[in-house]
C-alpha cells in the first residue's frame, strides 16, 4: 500500500486498486488523513442516520486468538459501523462502509472488512441502547498492498440478450470487485440501485431497456414484500409480465429462479435476527417470510451448510470464546 495520499485517484481507480490488507506498519495516521476521514464519516452519518465512528490508537480489539487466527497484525485504527437496529442496517452499513473504504484508498490507506475476528472494546466507541455494532473496517498504512480476492466474471453472474448498457456493465463489474464478504448488500440490491440511477436513454423504447425496468420492478417488489406470502404469480404481476417471462428474466440476469432469489433474500434478512435477537427459530422463520420453521431450516442448510441454531451458536461463541471452553 502506498503511504502517500493520492488526491487525484478517482473512485473507479480506487475500486481497481483496493484490496484487503490484514497487516499494518506501526505508524499513526497523519492529522490531515484523520481530518479527511472524519469529514467523510460525518457526511455519511448525516446522509444515512448511522453512528459511524473512527477509533484511533486502540490495539485491544485485535489482540487474542481470533484476531491472530484471521492473520491480522498491527491493527490499532479502525472504523466502527454502528447504527440503529432495524432490518436494513446491514445493507446501509455495507453501502456507506464501502464508501469509506474507497475514501481511505484515495488517501493512501489499506483497509479490511471484519465481522468476527475482533474483540469488542466497550470504551472505544459508543453504542446506544437502540443501536448495534454491525462490523468494523481496519484502516492504516499496510505492509503490502494486499491480495486481490477472486471474483466471478460478469458473464457468470449476469446473462442478457445483446450487449449490456455501458453504465450497467461498469457498475456491475465494480460491485463484483468491491462487495465485502458479509452481506451487507446483495448483488441484486446493487443492481437495482444501478438501474434506478441509469442515464436516460434517447426516448426510443427497446427490448433491453424494457427488460431491465421489468426486472428492477420485480426485484423491488420482492425486497419490499418478502415478509408476506409471495407466489410466482405475484412476482410476475409486479413486473407486468407472464410467469414464463418472469422466470426467463431472472434466469437471464441472475442465473436463478424468482423463487431462489426470494429465498436467498429471506435468508439474508434472517441472519441479522439470528445474530442480534433471542427470537426462536420459528419466530425468525415467520418474520423472514418462510411458511414454517422446517422449510426455513431446510433452505438455510442448503445455502449455508448448517442449521439456523448452529449458525447462531457459532456466532455467539466467536464473540465469547470462553463459552466454548
Secondary structure as UniProt FT lines:
FT   TURN            7..8
FT   HELIX           11..17
FT   STRAND          23..24
FT   HELIX           31..48
FT   STRAND          53..55
FT   HELIX           60..62
FT   HELIX           65..69
FT   TURN            70..71
FT   STRAND          78..84
FT   TURN            87..88
FT   HELIX           89..106
FT   TURN            107..108
FT   STRAND          110..114
FT   TURN            122..124
FT   TURN            129..130
FT   STRAND          131..140
FT   HELIX           154..157
FT   HELIX           166..178
FT   TURN            183..184
FT   HELIX           187..196
FT   HELIX           207..225
FT   TURN            226..227
FT   HELIX           232..238
FT   TURN            239..240
FT   HELIX           243..254
FT   HELIX           258..276
FT   HELIX           281..287
FT   TURN            288..289
FT   HELIX           293..304
FT   HELIX           308..319
FT   HELIX           321..324
//
